[in-house]
Amino acid sequence: MIRFSISFHMQVCGPDGAVTWQEGPAASFWADDRKLALGKSFRGVAFSKMASPAAFGRFVQDGFQLSSTRHQGVLRDGSARWSYEVAPQADGLCPSTSQVGWGGRLGDKQYSTAGWLAAFPVFEPMYQVVMAHGLASGWVEWRGERREFRDAPCYTEKNWGGAFPRRWWWVQCNAFEARGLTLTCACGERSNPLLEPLLPGRTEDACMVALHDESAKFYPFPNCEWDVEWGRWTVRGALDDLRVRVEATCDGEAASVVRCPASDGMTASARERFDGSLSVRVWRVTAREEEEEVLIDSTSSRAAVEVGGEGWEGGGRWKGSCEVAGAARAILSADVPLERFREAIPGL
């Protein structure tokens, strides 16, 4: 007889590289299957849907709940607490600060980060940016010290599947000099179940650079090349006649060590910092690759940077490139009516 158990893991990264985490049975975990809403109680009342902030605060001693507009939780007997609202638009601010999902503002049509095939169990893992840019107001308490904030930049993404890639890197920032600009770069060496029967053990590199500008116009760069080691990220991308260059650095001496899912469970396999220095530049070129027009040129000192998985030890470096050919790009960017598939395939 084969016996197995499913556990739930939750962690919070704090100041100065500190990380606190908690693990337990997944029995009281809940999630909505049609919208962003999920929660878990380690200790206290096991709610099965979003509770009022007052009820959650009173009856849950360890756990969390979140939706597209509210995040709330308490971890490790109060070592970390938080409660904040994510507003679609802050009072008195221009429309460019509205919540931005993936491909435009949340009121616009939203897209799968890796194309419509990401809605199916094809790639491993699957990845979706849920909110590229929002504004959060509330408070966070870390080891007894509370910090209140209003209209702070907020970002949400999700990964799901059997495990994270064999190795990966990630850069994200939505706290630029140019207000409303948001950037997400990600790259992973992942498995592909479609290739496994023909090429056992074969992996592929998948990379993207994507931006929303101050008006929420979307720039997804599918053809990329990168040169990354812990402490330094250099990424270039191309999209038709557009080019992008992203450069990020951080102090490589200290980092938050983050636990991530692997085939043998949760392992301390990633390093992160949230104070990276970053510059991004987008420009248009002529047929001869001459610079014609600069569209975006901005910097930040509050970028999230990460490397994870294998091969980074001892100054490991990863140089690579990937290209999505024209035919594949057309297929992945097709406007596929996924709701019809969901109706035909229960549980999708």
Buried (B, 14 or more C-beta within 10 A) or exposed (E): EEEEEEEBBBBBBBEEBBBBBBBBEEEBBBEEEEEBBBBBBBBBBBBEEBBEBEEBEEBBEBBBBBBBBBBBBBBBEEBBBBBBBBBBBBEEBEEBBBBBBBBBBBEBEBBBBBBBBBBEEEBBBBBBBBBBBBBBBBEBBBEEEEEEBEBBBBBBBEBEBEBBBBBBBBBBBBBBEBBBBBBBBBBBBBBBEEEEEEEEEEBBBBBBBBBBBBEBEBBBBBBBBBBBBBBBBBBBBBBEEBBBBBBBBBEEEEBBEBBBBBEEEBBEBBBBBBEBBBBBBBBEBEEEEEEEEEBBEBBBEBBBBBBBBEEBEEEEEBEEEBEBEEEEBEBBBEEBEBEEEBEEEEEE
